[in-house]
Amino acid sequence: MATTSEVSSISPGANHSPAAGSSPLPRDASLAAAYERYLRLSDLARLWNSRDFPQWRSESVLKPAIQALEITFRLISVELSDPRPYANHREWSRRLESLAALEIEIIGNFCEEDGGGGAPVVDLRSSAGVLARDRSSQEVWQLPGGAGAVVSRSSEESLLPRLAAWEKSKDIAGKIQFQIESRMQGSPFTLGLGEPNLAGKPILEYDLVVRPSDLHSLKKTPFENLNNHENQKLFNIHQILESWLASAKELTRRLVDRIDSSDWAAAAGDCWLLERIWKLLAEITDLHLLMDPDDLLRLRGQLALRASTGSEAFCFRSAALREVTAASGKELKRRVPWVLGAEADPSGGPRLQEATMRLFHSRRRGDGGNPGRIQLLQAFQAVEAAVKRFYFGYRQVLTAAMGSLEATACRPLAVSPESCDSLSQMFLEPAYFPSLDAAKTFLGELWQNENRRSSGGRSDGRCGTR
């Protein structure tokens, strides 16, 4: 994914799609097609990609993210309906509550970045607190001290209000509703899922945007007859994963556009959001650890998921994961010269490294667009770290859930058998941004030498001084 030097032009690249050959391994089309059929991705993609609100700037990014949250509510329902006495219900509830909170936080950050421009909302202020009951239910929240009341509106199609009314799930649903209230305080609107909305903010037309009825019509796998409770959990976990990857794919496109238009601060904000999505993807894949080992391994046989020598790891069957991985590495790397305003040296000289050191070390790094450039370059490396952590963690999850042979069997046929497996290649790659790495190394040495000169070479007892 990374090479030894960045591109040799400061032009921002006209092609925003991942470059050919940027996938970690040659893709097995038959395995990928089977993966997509199992998850009903073509039907799911139609919901992600529908553009029903042309004035809403962030619809393409936010819609699949909120749909992932709705599928999380479905997974909560599936888990709480699991009759197996040996299932780890307590830890499942904790993990799913935590996952929903992380999803809500990122959705709230998206809404803050977007500013709510063009989003389909109902404004309580303009309606004087009176809402039509079409496709919604109303709730009145009494403010403390008798100061008045706030009318809120809840989706009729979402599963969360229903979970809040079910004795078995009302605790976790109530916590999620208050997470929406607290983690979306900076957002210009709220979701309308039964949260208090004490600020009286506009409420998203949730049922029109997310289309929960259409989304939950895709809840059945093509293999419903397997008589294995882990089948529904695996299916929902990967639908959540793919929905967030769809959001990340749109986010990377917006990020590249903002870089190319030199909107450094906005691009840095998007890049940090991308880093958080990679961390969220790791949390989603960690759910495999809670599956019953016997039922999961039986399901692997039923679905023919077992890897063999020369095949790709299961995660690489996802086209979206490959695209987002490439966009988080090579596509960002290609734009380092543009961000620095310097051309790479064709002979491999340290031109970009020197430009990076000048930017980081300049007395004027707080002037003009320099803070945004520095934040963006920092975010590039944060994304790199998150990508490598994801693949390292995924390999450990695969080993823990299915055994070490499953992880080590995935060796590419194009290289020698002594080479590492495909997952290890992802996190053992050289630095994506060698000029940034080298600049920080030399900048550290510069300050070390400066400190030695100022102290006359004497140690003052601090860690690492000589």
Protein Blocks (a to p, Z undefined) as FASTA:
>chain_A
ZZfbdcfbfbehjblbdcehkafbdcdfklmmmmmmmnommmmmmmmmpcfblklmklmm
mmmmmmmmmmmmmmmmmmmmpmbfkbcfklmmmmmmmmmmmmmmmmmmmmmmnnopoiac
ddfklnnopacfehiacdddddehhlaccdddddfkbmklmmmmpmklmmmmmmmmmmmm
mmmmmpcbdehnopaklnopacddfklmnommlmmmmmpcfklmnopaklmmmmmmmmmm
mmmmmmmmmmmmmmmmmmmnopaklmmmmmmmmmmmmmmmmmmmmmmmmpcfklmmmmmm
mnopaccehiacfklmpmklmmmmmmmmmmmmmmmmmmnopacdfkopaklmmmmmmmmm
pmklmgcjlmmmmmmmmmmmmmmmmmmmmmmmmmmmmmmmnojklmmmmccfkbcfkbcc
fklmmmmpccfblmlmmmmmmmmmmmmmmmmmmnnopaehiahiZZ
